[in-house]
Amino acid sequence: MKLGCATWLFSSPHYQPPYDEAVKIIGDMGFKGLELIAFEEKDLREYYAQGKIRELRKSYESFGMQLTEFAVYSPVIGGLPSLDRAERDKSFEVFKKAVQVGRDLGSRAMNLVSHWPYGMTCPISYPPSYITPFVNGVVRASPKLKMNLAHVDYGQVWDTYVQSLQRCLDICVENGMEFYIEGHANVIVSNTDTMLRLFDRIPSDKIGVNFDTAWHLLQREYLPLSIRKLGKRLRHFHLRDGDGMINYGLPCGTGIIDWQDFFETLKEIGFDGFLSFEITGFEDIKKYVTDSKEYIEKQMRLAGVK
């Protein structure tokens, strides 16, 4: 097992380019891997030009790091869950460009957080984070948790989205890459059992899971059980902690996850891939990533992980 870190932790504004300095910070911290992201469609056209791709690749390779996955922010290809073929086709074209960028950057895989159902709205712009009426971003809170859902056939929503993910997988494979789906709350492929249902429909060994520890914890999943269920479908991890109540972006070791148990379970199933830190929402992020790295390395040693 090897440790990595997401570049967007160190970008300002959060998630957005440039990532040049973030690559250097992550390399200097001694990580073996890093992640890059397309946060907006224009990033694929304007930021990830061939010259910048060469610069970024030269930079991370100079530290001996690997680009473990190239992520596409879900709204960039927001038409994938739409029941309108034209909307889906627009998103497929954008995804093709993203895959080409990821390939040229040297990534082995594409990462996509599953979409929420098309037409779902709530008091904040990112429905997965709407887990209580009082989350950050709600201007006028209601005492009740309420979202607006489209009046459509949700069986058709599932079937259409599975078809969209199959097409995304095909695009990845055509470019020599794997495809990793990530589950958040309130999305179509959200938790462990939904992922297993997806893999029943798409049995290819080129599709797997980027398992975000805090998002599975948020959905009241016991991580060692989820890990055993998903087994070889686990290809990549995002590491962060949660308090079991409302904060699910904590530095590792400051929440309720039993990390020694977590790593003992990974060792048991034979996982040997990358685990990447994605701690968010802290001013002195380098300090908290450093603290998390030291804590996790200790837990790995206690679990007998090399």
N, C-alpha and C positions, 0 to 999 in steps of 0.2 A: 504494500500500500504506500502511496506517495501523496504528499500534501501540496495543494495549490491554492490559488487565491483569485478572486474575480477582480478585474481591473476597475470596474465601475464603483468599487468601494472608495477609490481614491480620485475619482473624477469630479469635477465641479462645473456646472450643476451635476447632481447625482445622476449616474447612468450615461451622461452625455459626453461626447468626445470634446477635446482630444484625450488619448490614452497613453501618449508617449511617456509622460512622467510616471504614470501608474505602473507601466511595465518595468521601469528602472527601480521603483520602490519595491515592487514584488520580487524582482531579481536580487536586489541587495538584501532582502530579508531571508534569502536562502530557500525560497520555495522551488519546487521541481516543476510546477506547472502553473498556467494562468488561463483565464478565459477572457474573451472579447465579446462585444455585443453590437448589434445594430439596433439602436434605440428608436430611430426614426427612418422612414424610407429614404429621406434625402442623404442620410449618412452613407448609404450604399453608393450613391452617385457622387457625393461631394467629398466625404472624408476618406472613404476607402478607395481612393484612386490607386492606380498601379504603383506609383512612386511611394505613397504612404504605406501600402501593403508591404513593399520591399523593406522600408525603414523599420516597420514594426516587427517583421519577421527577423531581420538582422539583429534587432535589439534583443528580443527574447531569446533567440538562439545563442547570443553571446554570453548569456547567463547559464546556458545548458538547460533551459526550460523547454517544456512542450506546451503547445496550445491544445488544451484538453477538449475544448468544445467552443464553438462559435454560436452564440445565442441570438435569437431574433425576438425582440419584444413583441408580445402577442398582438397589440393593436396595429403593428406595422403590416400584418397580414390578417387584419380583422375580419375579412370576408370568408375565411375558411369554414366557419360554422353556418354561414348563410344558406338558406334554402333556394336562393337565387343563383343559378349557374353562372351568370355574368359576373356577379360579385366574387364568387369563388375563383373564377378564371383570372380576375385581376390579381388576386392574392397569390395565385400560383406563379404568375409572372414575376412578382416581387420576390417570392421565395426562391425561384430559380436564380435570380441575381444574388440573393444572400448566400446560397449554396456555392455559387462560383467564387464569391469573395472569401467564404470560409475555406474553400479548397485552396485558393491561392495563398491564403494566410498560413496554410499548413495544418489546419485543424483536422482531426480525425473524425469529428462528429459535429452535427448540428443539434442545438438544444431549443426546444419550444415549450413554454408553459402553456398548458391546455387553455383553450378559450372558454369563456362563459357562454351560455346560450345566446344566440343572436337576438338582440332586442332587450336583454336584461338591463335594467337601470336601477340605481340606488342613490342615496344622498352623497356618495363620493364617486370619483371617476373610475376607481379600481374595485369592482365588486368583490373579488376574493378577500379584500381587507375589511369588508363590512361584516364584522362578526359580533358587533354590539352596536346599539344606537349611538354610543358615545365615543367611537373611534376618532382619531385625528382626522380633520378635514370636514367633519359634519358641521355645517354652519348653524342650522337650527335643528337641534336634536329632538327626536320623538321618543317617548317612553317605550315604544314598541319597535321591534326589528321588522322592517318591511321593505321588500324590493318589488319592482314592477317586472312582470314576466309577459312575454309575447304569447298570444293565444294561438298556438300552433300545435301540431302533432309532435310530441317529444320523442316518440319512437322514430319518427322521420328525422328529427334533429340528431339523434344518436347515429342512425344509419348513414346520414349524409356526412357527419363529422368523421366517422370511421373511414368512409370513402376518401375524404379529403386527406386524412393522415396517411392512408395507403399511397395516395398520389405523391405526397411529400416524401415518403420513404423511397418511392421509385426514383424521384429526382436525386435524392441523396446517394442512392446506390449507383446511379448512372455516373455520378461524380466521384465514386470511390470512397464514400463516407457512410457512417452510421447515423442513425436518427434517434435522439433521446427525447422522450416526453416527460414533462415535469408536472406534478399535480399540486394545485393550490385549492383553497376552499372555494365553493360556489362555482366550480367550473365543470365542464362536461366529463373530463377524465381527471377526477379529483383525488381519489384515495387508492389504497392498495387493491381492493377488490374490483374497483372499476378498471384499474390497469390490467388486472388478470383477465377481465372480460374483454378488454381491447385485444390482448394477445391471443385470445381464442379466435378472434376475427382476423388478426394479422399475425400469423405464426412465424414470420420471417425472423431469423436470428440477427438481423441487422437493425432491428428496432429494440430499444431498451428504455431504461428509466434513469433519469437524473433525479435522485431521491433527495429532496430537501427535508432535513430532519425536523425543522421547526414547523413546516407546513403539514407534515404528517402528524406531528404532536398536536398541533392546533385542532386537527380533526379527530382528536381523542384516540389516536392509534398508539399502541405499544410498539416501539420501534423494533425490538428484537423479533416480535411476531411478524411484523411487516417484512422484515428482512428475510426471514425464513420462507414466507409465502412467495416473495418475488424471486429469490434465488439468483439464478444466472441472468435474469433480466436486469439486474442492477449493474449499471455500467459506470456511473459517476455519482458523486454526492455533493450536495451543498451542506456545509456545516454551520449551524447556529443553534442557539439554545432558546428555551421558552420558559416562562414562569407558570404555565398551566392555567393562566387566567386571561391575560390580554396582551402581554408583550411576547412576541415571537421572533425577535431579532436580536436576542441577547448574545453577548460574548460567551463562548463555550466555557462551561464550568460555573456560570452564574445562575443557571436555571435548574430544572428538575430532571433533565436527562441524565441517566446513569451511563456515562461514557465508557467506563471499563466494560460494562455489560454489552454495550453497543459494539465495541471492537472485538470482544470475545465472540460475539455472534458473527461478525464479518469474517473473522478468522475461521470459524467453524464451517461457513459456506464456501470458503476459498476465494473470497473477493481479493483481488490484487490490483485494483485500479486507482484512480485519483479521487481524493476528497478535497474539495475546494471551499475555502471560507467565504461566506457571504453574510457578514455581520453588517447591519445597517442602522442608521439613525444616530450615530455618535459623533461628536465634534472631533475628538482626538482619536480618529479611527485607527491610526497606525499603532497607538498604544494598545488598543483593545484587540487588534488583530495579533499583535506580538504576544499579549497575554494569553490569548486563545491558542495560539500556536504552541506556546510552551506547555500549557495545560494539556492539550490534546497529545502532544508528544509523550508526556508523562503517562497518560492513560493508555496509550499504545504500548508503552513499555510494560506497564502493569498487566496488560492483556496478553503479553508475549508476542506482540506483533513486531515484525522486523521491517 
